[in-house]
Amino acid sequence: MTKHLSRRDFLKSTGAATAATGISLSPLAAFASRAAAQGDLPLVELRYLIRGQAQPDVETVQNALNAILEERINAHIILDFIEPGAFNDQMALINAAAEEYDLVYTAPWTNNYYTNVNQEYLLPLDDLLMEYAPGTWASMQPATWEAARVDGQIYGVINQQIFVKPFGPSIRTDILDQLDLWDQFQAVSHYSELTPILAQLHELVQQDDSLTHVFAGGSIFMPEIWGFDPQGSQDLGLAVRSTDADAQVQIWAQQDEFRQAAELTREWYLAGYRPSDVLTPDEQDRGWSAGQYPLRGLAGVVKPGGDAEVEARWGWPVFSVPIAEPLLTTAGTTATLTGISSTSRNPERAMMFLELLNTDETIYNMLCKGVEGVHWEWADEERRLIQPAGGAESFTDVGWNPNTDWMFGNVFNSYYSSEAQVGAWPETAELNRNARPSPVLGFTFDVTPVETEIASLAGVGSEFTEPLVNGLVDTEAGIQALVDAQLAAGIERVQEEMQRQIDAWKESMA
């Protein structure tokens, strides 16, 4: 049995290393030079529960990682994959049984972060982060860390990816060339300015037998597009205006911006720009792949390297324009986290592992991509571009391809696995850093007092929102029907409770 590595023991070990070298070392650098303190640092095992498909070469990768980890922090990692479809239920059982483990993937959408915090399944990490993961802490601005706080404390290390959602439309570049629309399209800053472009695309559709409609579907109703930070689930229908320092909770369907989205959507539907029948996502993808639409989408997340990814996947070069302002929100920032279990016997060592995973490219990419020469090899080392090892056709053929870099740590340390990605990470990181924080960044809504009303609201969306989103109903009648249904379901009660919680949260942050 191992015991917790106390702050005193850790400082003792790093102090001995510092004295031996005569220089000031960071905690992990000192830890790596721990010869004089070896007796105080027993070898420990860290169990890491991962949401993902089990990989054939898990033992190979685990052994390679452990050779490094033993030298760096005197620890071994056990990579325990849990099939995605079973992960949520399996974690509920593991936590309820107080089963021992050290690290785990958690998020609002699976192995629920807030439930884990409320049930005390995760440890508060503020002190551990400051002491054992200074590099990870410094890699994000303090405002970003606020998103992971619950009742003032951080319980999950944020896995860095794109946090913001600068939604915008995408058009095939050959169509932009053909109609000479580049300048006009690049100048679009509001969805109303897209209407004359859609009209020109519609004329082309009527003349070109290979095209069926301007676009297949999609929604422009996301509150972020119109300057709001949505709170809670989409069905809840509540949001805070991103420029409102008082953080007043608004019913989204009652806002002028919601009406604008509904009017534009209805106008485009009546003009025949999209199919009269609502297509499934798979049907939309098949039509796009077949070249039936000049417009790829109305509101995809416009990110660095995103257009190249679309071309690599579908074969059609596109150009995208962001309309929504990049906004740093709680939901966007906490979409992927790594927690340390309250049953962990070695939380200090677990945090040291997370520091390495988030700051050491070799360790991070070994977990994400596998072992160099076995699973991958350099295609262009200067550009950090890799390819499958041994002439394999794809990374799915090499024995290690979790394909979940975003789940493990800082994706901006990831090697590029395709030409389409090269150069995207620094630009994406800069996008995150420059994003404006939402006035409720870090707030999370406790639904317990209004669970009955929330259950009633859950059914409103599909019945009343979906027709508006697709332009199938008259705008005035559709909005009125939606608002009436929301009021009947108790949305004002939820709004009042959310406002009460936000006001209390703001007061506690003052």
DACORQUI-V997559 format. One record per residue. RES is the residue in one letter. PSI is psi in whole degrees, 0 to 359 (999 if undefined). D_CENTER is the distance of its C-alpha to the mean C-alpha in whole Angstrom. Layout:
BEGIN
res=RES psi=PSI d_center=D_CENTER
res=RES psi=PSI d_center=D_CENTER
END
This chain:
BEGIN
res=M psi=136 d_center=37
res=T psi=164 d_center=35
res=K psi=166 d_center=34
res=H psi=140 d_center=32
res=L psi=109 d_center=32
res=S psi=160 d_center=33
res=R psi=318 d_center=33
res=R psi=315 d_center=37
res=D psi=318 d_center=36
res=F psi=315 d_center=33
res=L psi=325 d_center=35
res=K psi=315 d_center=38
res=S psi=315 d_center=37
res=T psi=328 d_center=35
res=G psi=321 d_center=39
res=A psi=320 d_center=41
res=A psi=321 d_center=39
res=T psi=317 d_center=39
res=A psi=324 d_center=43
res=A psi=327 d_center=43
res=T psi=337 d_center=42
res=G psi=15 d_center=43
res=I psi=166 d_center=39
res=S psi=124 d_center=37
res=L psi=151 d_center=34
res=S psi=162 d_center=30
res=P psi=315 d_center=29
res=L psi=326 d_center=28
res=A psi=319 d_center=31
res=A psi=321 d_center=33
res=F psi=324 d_center=32
res=A psi=341 d_center=32
res=S psi=46 d_center=36
res=R psi=16 d_center=37
res=A psi=318 d_center=40
res=A psi=342 d_center=42
res=A psi=16 d_center=40
res=Q psi=322 d_center=39
res=G psi=338 d_center=41
res=D psi=356 d_center=39
res=L psi=81 d_center=36
res=P psi=148 d_center=36
res=L psi=129 d_center=34
res=V psi=158 d_center=31
res=E psi=137 d_center=29
res=L psi=121 d_center=25
res=R psi=121 d_center=24
res=Y psi=112 d_center=20
res=L psi=120 d_center=19
res=I psi=131 d_center=16
res=R psi=107 d_center=15
res=G psi=167 d_center=16
res=Q psi=136 d_center=19
res=A psi=138 d_center=22
res=Q psi=139 d_center=23
res=P psi=323 d_center=27
res=D psi=33 d_center=27
res=V psi=322 d_center=25
res=E psi=320 d_center=28
res=T psi=312 d_center=29
res=V psi=318 d_center=25
res=Q psi=316 d_center=26
res=N psi=321 d_center=29
res=A psi=319 d_center=28
res=L psi=316 d_center=26
res=N psi=331 d_center=28
res=A psi=324 d_center=31
res=I psi=315 d_center=29
res=L psi=324 d_center=27
res=E psi=321 d_center=31
res=E psi=323 d_center=32
res=R psi=314 d_center=29
res=I psi=12 d_center=29
res=N psi=52 d_center=31
res=A psi=155 d_center=29
res=H psi=145 d_center=28
res=I psi=137 d_center=25
res=I psi=115 d_center=25
res=L psi=109 d_center=22
res=D psi=97 d_center=22
res=F psi=137 d_center=20
res=I psi=127 d_center=20
res=E psi=134 d_center=20
res=P psi=318 d_center=16
res=G psi=335 d_center=19
res=A psi=354 d_center=20
res=F psi=312 d_center=18
res=N psi=311 d_center=17
res=D psi=320 d_center=21
res=Q psi=319 d_center=22
res=M psi=325 d_center=20
res=A psi=320 d_center=22
res=L psi=317 d_center=25
res=I psi=316 d_center=25
res=N psi=318 d_center=24
res=A psi=328 d_center=27
res=A psi=1 d_center=29
res=A psi=39 d_center=28
res=E psi=141 d_center=28
res=E psi=130 d_center=27
res=Y psi=173 d_center=24
res=D psi=313 d_center=22
res=L psi=149 d_center=19
res=V psi=148 d_center=16
res=Y psi=136 d_center=13
res=T psi=152 d_center=12
res=A psi=166 d_center=9
res=P psi=339 d_center=10
res=W psi=350 d_center=10
res=T psi=145 d_center=12
res=N psi=62 d_center=15
res=N psi=122 d_center=14
res=Y psi=313 d_center=14
res=Y psi=325 d_center=16
res=T psi=317 d_center=19
res=N psi=321 d_center=19
res=V psi=312 d_center=19
res=N psi=327 d_center=22
res=Q psi=2 d_center=24
res=E psi=36 d_center=24
res=Y psi=342 d_center=22
res=L psi=150 d_center=20
res=L psi=146 d_center=22
res=P psi=140 d_center=21
res=L psi=359 d_center=20
res=D psi=307 d_center=22
res=D psi=320 d_center=25
res=L psi=318 d_center=23
res=L psi=312 d_center=21
res=M psi=322 d_center=24
res=E psi=317 d_center=26
res=Y psi=355 d_center=25
res=A psi=54 d_center=21
res=P psi=327 d_center=22
res=G psi=320 d_center=21
res=T psi=315 d_center=17
res=W psi=314 d_center=18
res=A psi=345 d_center=20
res=S psi=349 d_center=17
res=M psi=149 d_center=15
res=Q psi=151 d_center=17
res=P psi=325 d_center=18
res=A psi=327 d_center=17
res=T psi=317 d_center=13
res=W psi=334 d_center=14
res=E psi=330 d_center=16
res=A psi=333 d_center=13
res=A psi=359 d_center=13
res=R psi=140 d_center=16
res=V psi=121 d_center=18
res=D psi=40 d_center=22
res=G psi=356 d_center=22
res=Q psi=152 d_center=20
res=I psi=130 d_center=17
res=Y psi=358 d_center=17
res=G psi=136 d_center=14
res=V psi=124 d_center=13
res=I psi=126 d_center=10
res=N psi=117 d_center=8
res=Q psi=130 d_center=8
res=Q psi=202 d_center=6
res=I psi=121 d_center=6
res=F psi=331 d_center=6
res=V psi=167 d_center=9
res=K psi=75 d_center=10
res=P psi=78 d_center=13
res=F psi=149 d_center=14
res=G psi=169 d_center=18
res=P psi=158 d_center=20
res=S psi=136 d_center=21
res=I psi=145 d_center=25
res=R psi=133 d_center=26
res=T psi=330 d_center=28
res=D psi=329 d_center=31
res=I psi=321 d_center=32
res=L psi=320 d_center=31
res=D psi=312 d_center=34
res=Q psi=320 d_center=36
res=L psi=2 d_center=36
res=D psi=53 d_center=36
res=L psi=7 d_center=33
res=W psi=306 d_center=31
res=D psi=317 d_center=32
res=Q psi=319 d_center=31
res=F psi=318 d_center=28
res=Q psi=339 d_center=27
res=A psi=354 d_center=28
res=V psi=126 d_center=26
res=S psi=358 d_center=25
res=H psi=148 d_center=25
res=Y psi=334 d_center=25
res=S psi=332 d_center=29
res=E psi=351 d_center=29
res=L psi=339 d_center=28
res=T psi=311 d_center=31
res=P psi=331 d_center=34
res=I psi=318 d_center=31
res=L psi=324 d_center=31
res=A psi=319 d_center=35
res=Q psi=322 d_center=35
res=L psi=324 d_center=33
res=H psi=320 d_center=35
res=E psi=319 d_center=38
res=L psi=319 d_center=37
res=V psi=320 d_center=36
res=Q psi=340 d_center=39
res=Q psi=341 d_center=41
res=D psi=113 d_center=39
res=D psi=341 d_center=39
res=S psi=345 d_center=36
res=L psi=141 d_center=34
res=T psi=321 d_center=34
res=H psi=166 d_center=32
res=V psi=317 d_center=30
res=F psi=164 d_center=26
res=A psi=332 d_center=25
res=G psi=201 d_center=23
res=G psi=162 d_center=20
res=S psi=146 d_center=20
res=I psi=25 d_center=20
res=F psi=0 d_center=20
res=M psi=126 d_center=16
res=P psi=328 d_center=17
res=E psi=329 d_center=15
res=I psi=327 d_center=17
res=W psi=15 d_center=20
res=G psi=28 d_center=19
res=F psi=153 d_center=18
res=D psi=107 d_center=16
res=P psi=143 d_center=15
res=Q psi=131 d_center=16
res=G psi=197 d_center=16
res=S psi=164 d_center=16
res=Q psi=322 d_center=16
res=D psi=337 d_center=20
res=L psi=323 d_center=21
res=G psi=30 d_center=21
res=L psi=148 d_center=21
res=A psi=160 d_center=19
res=V psi=132 d_center=20
res=R psi=132 d_center=21
res=S psi=343 d_center=19
res=T psi=5 d_center=23
res=D psi=101 d_center=25
res=A psi=337 d_center=25
res=D psi=348 d_center=27
res=A psi=56 d_center=24
res=Q psi=130 d_center=26
res=V psi=129 d_center=24
res=Q psi=148 d_center=25
res=I psi=115 d_center=25
res=W psi=319 d_center=23
res=A psi=346 d_center=26
res=Q psi=3 d_center=28
res=Q psi=150 d_center=27
res=D psi=324 d_center=29
res=E psi=324 d_center=26
res=F psi=318 d_center=25
res=R psi=320 d_center=28
res=Q psi=316 d_center=28
res=A psi=318 d_center=25
res=A psi=318 d_center=27
res=E psi=317 d_center=30
res=L psi=317 d_center=29
res=T psi=318 d_center=27
res=R psi=317 d_center=31
res=E psi=315 d_center=33
res=W psi=325 d_center=31
res=Y psi=312 d_center=31
res=L psi=333 d_center=35
res=A psi=354 d_center=35
res=G psi=21 d_center=34
res=Y psi=340 d_center=31
res=R psi=162 d_center=29
res=P psi=148 d_center=31
res=S psi=331 d_center=33
res=D psi=143 d_center=31
res=V psi=119 d_center=28
res=L psi=147 d_center=26
res=T psi=161 d_center=24
res=P psi=321 d_center=20
res=D psi=319 d_center=22
res=E psi=321 d_center=25
res=Q psi=317 d_center=24
res=D psi=319 d_center=22
res=R psi=319 d_center=26
res=G psi=321 d_center=27
res=W psi=315 d_center=25
res=S psi=327 d_center=26
res=A psi=358 d_center=30
res=G psi=29 d_center=30
res=Q psi=345 d_center=30
res=Y psi=134 d_center=28
res=P psi=332 d_center=28
res=L psi=120 d_center=25
res=R psi=315 d_center=22
res=G psi=161 d_center=20
res=L psi=326 d_center=20
res=A psi=64 d_center=17
res=G psi=164 d_center=14
res=V psi=116 d_center=12
res=V psi=109 d_center=14
res=K psi=159 d_center=13
res=P psi=131 d_center=15
res=G psi=355 d_center=16
res=G psi=319 d_center=15
res=D psi=321 d_center=18
res=A psi=325 d_center=20
res=E psi=320 d_center=17
res=V psi=315 d_center=18
res=E psi=318 d_center=22
res=A psi=325 d_center=21
res=R psi=318 d_center=20
res=W psi=343 d_center=23
res=G psi=357 d_center=25
res=W psi=117 d_center=26
res=P psi=136 d_center=25
res=V psi=163 d_center=23
res=F psi=133 d_center=23
res=S psi=149 d_center=20
res=V psi=124 d_center=21
res=P psi=133 d_center=18
res=I psi=317 d_center=19
res=A psi=139 d_center=17
res=E psi=136 d_center=17
res=P psi=119 d_center=14
res=L psi=130 d_center=13
res=L psi=112 d_center=12
res=T psi=162 d_center=11
res=T psi=315 d_center=11
res=A psi=317 d_center=8
res=G psi=325 d_center=6
res=T psi=326 d_center=6
res=T psi=20 d_center=7
res=A psi=340 d_center=4
res=T psi=122 d_center=5
res=L psi=160 d_center=9
res=T psi=125 d_center=12
res=G psi=163 d_center=16
res=I psi=127 d_center=19
res=S psi=146 d_center=21
res=S psi=348 d_center=24
res=T psi=0 d_center=27
res=S psi=135 d_center=26
res=R psi=346 d_center=29
res=N psi=62 d_center=28
res=P psi=329 d_center=25
res=E psi=315 d_center=26
res=R psi=325 d_center=26
res=A psi=320 d_center=22
res=M psi=326 d_center=21
res=M psi=321 d_center=23
res=F psi=317 d_center=21
res=L psi=326 d_center=18
res=E psi=316 d_center=20
res=L psi=318 d_center=21
res=L psi=328 d_center=18
res=N psi=346 d_center=16
res=T psi=344 d_center=19
res=D psi=113 d_center=21
res=E psi=323 d_center=20
res=T psi=312 d_center=23
res=I psi=315 d_center=21
res=Y psi=312 d_center=18
res=N psi=335 d_center=19
res=M psi=320 d_center=21
res=L psi=320 d_center=19
res=C psi=317 d_center=17
res=K psi=343 d_center=19
res=G psi=198 d_center=23
res=V psi=132 d_center=26
res=E psi=135 d_center=27
res=G psi=339 d_center=30
res=V psi=313 d_center=30
res=H psi=334 d_center=26
res=W psi=162 d_center=26
res=E psi=163 d_center=28
res=W psi=132 d_center=28
res=A psi=325 d_center=28
res=D psi=93 d_center=28
res=E psi=325 d_center=28
res=E psi=325 d_center=28
res=R psi=5 d_center=25
res=R psi=37 d_center=23
res=L psi=128 d_center=23
res=I psi=167 d_center=24
res=Q psi=163 d_center=25
res=P psi=142 d_center=26
res=A psi=153 d_center=29
res=G psi=24 d_center=33
res=G psi=11 d_center=32
res=A psi=148 d_center=30
res=E psi=326 d_center=29
res=S psi=168 d_center=25
res=F psi=343 d_center=23
res=T psi=349 d_center=23
res=D psi=3 d_center=27
res=V psi=354 d_center=27
res=G psi=353 d_center=26
res=W psi=108 d_center=23
res=N psi=67 d_center=19
res=P psi=328 d_center=17
res=N psi=37 d_center=14
res=T psi=50 d_center=11
res=D psi=322 d_center=11
res=W psi=345 d_center=7
res=M psi=344 d_center=9
res=F psi=337 d_center=12
res=G psi=227 d_center=11
res=N psi=103 d_center=12
res=V psi=342 d_center=11
res=F psi=354 d_center=13
res=N psi=0 d_center=16
res=S psi=140 d_center=15
res=Y psi=147 d_center=19
res=Y psi=132 d_center=18
res=S psi=4 d_center=19
res=S psi=155 d_center=20
res=E psi=328 d_center=22
res=A psi=336 d_center=20
res=Q psi=337 d_center=17
res=V psi=126 d_center=20
res=G psi=355 d_center=19
res=A psi=329 d_center=16
res=W psi=311 d_center=14
res=P psi=322 d_center=17
res=E psi=321 d_center=16
res=T psi=318 d_center=12
res=A psi=321 d_center=13
res=E psi=323 d_center=16
res=L psi=315 d_center=14
res=N psi=314 d_center=12
res=R psi=325 d_center=15
res=N psi=358 d_center=17
res=A psi=144 d_center=15
res=R psi=130 d_center=17
res=P psi=140 d_center=16
res=S psi=150 d_center=16
res=P psi=347 d_center=20
res=V psi=28 d_center=18
res=L psi=120 d_center=15
res=G psi=348 d_center=15
res=F psi=138 d_center=17
res=T psi=138 d_center=16
res=F psi=126 d_center=19
res=D psi=110 d_center=21
res=V psi=353 d_center=22
res=T psi=315 d_center=25
res=P psi=344 d_center=28
res=V psi=34 d_center=27
res=E psi=324 d_center=26
res=T psi=313 d_center=29
res=E psi=321 d_center=28
res=I psi=322 d_center=25
res=A psi=323 d_center=26
res=S psi=322 d_center=28
res=L psi=336 d_center=26
res=A psi=327 d_center=23
res=G psi=350 d_center=26
res=V psi=321 d_center=27
res=G psi=307 d_center=24
res=S psi=327 d_center=25
res=E psi=322 d_center=28
res=F psi=332 d_center=28
res=T psi=318 d_center=25
res=E psi=318 d_center=25
res=P psi=323 d_center=28
res=L psi=317 d_center=27
res=V psi=328 d_center=24
res=N psi=2 d_center=26
res=G psi=22 d_center=29
res=L psi=345 d_center=31
res=V psi=160 d_center=33
res=D psi=137 d_center=35
res=T psi=309 d_center=33
res=E psi=311 d_center=35
res=A psi=320 d_center=36
res=G psi=316 d_center=32
res=I psi=318 d_center=31
res=Q psi=319 d_center=34
res=A psi=320 d_center=33
res=L psi=312 d_center=30
res=V psi=316 d_center=31
res=D psi=318 d_center=34
res=A psi=321 d_center=32
res=Q psi=317 d_center=29
res=L psi=319 d_center=32
res=A psi=330 d_center=34
res=A psi=352 d_center=31
res=G psi=28 d_center=31
res=I psi=329 d_center=28
res=E psi=326 d_center=30
res=R psi=318 d_center=30
res=V psi=319 d_center=26
res=Q psi=315 d_center=26
res=E psi=317 d_center=29
res=E psi=319 d_center=27
res=M psi=318 d_center=24
res=Q psi=319 d_center=26
res=R psi=317 d_center=28
res=Q psi=320 d_center=25
res=I psi=317 d_center=23
res=D psi=318 d_center=27
res=A psi=321 d_center=27
res=W psi=316 d_center=24
res=K psi=320 d_center=25
res=E psi=321 d_center=28
res=S psi=336 d_center=27
res=M psi=346 d_center=25
res=A psi=999 d_center=28
END
